[in-house]
């Protein structure tokens, strides 16, 4: 006859398998990539613009001819102009709401910058960042409408209230551009989220260089 365990004896159960250790959540990448864009001041013909990395090495150079609204500007890795990086060209002549298309070395458009009309000229600079299909993927905005008006209409105010631009993809700020002026050069300190820089290098180089060249023409 089969025996049963006493009532006070625990009923055997299957052993519970140990849970494998879970990976710790990865910290967000907070690293930044730094550049400085320098526009040469007081040139008689055209404008030279150079971009330097954090170690002071030249990474981008371009020369824009004077008074050519639809000029195609080629950006190079060197001042000898032997290694082209990308090019840009204004889509329309009207500067108040101009669109600047950007092309890689194969001639394929990889994005555009479109200015936001009258407000950018008289109040606060605002630009739309577009992908190759014309969809908005980001925005560039001057720091303050009030400061924007002062910079535009008060002589020499820009020396004491330099422009600061925020570059956003959606609601996330991925870069910041801070202008510095003196009587000889105009410089832009450029801080970019490193993960975004690695993904959109040509686009980020084009943004700061175009802003510098467009401001030179306005002045």
Helices and strands as residue ranges (DSSP letters): E 32-40, E 47-53, E 58-64, E 72-76, E 84-90, G 95-97, E 99-103, E 109-115, H 117-122, E 126-130, E 136-142, H 145-153, H 157-160, E 164-169, E 172-181, E 185-193, H 194-199, H 201-218
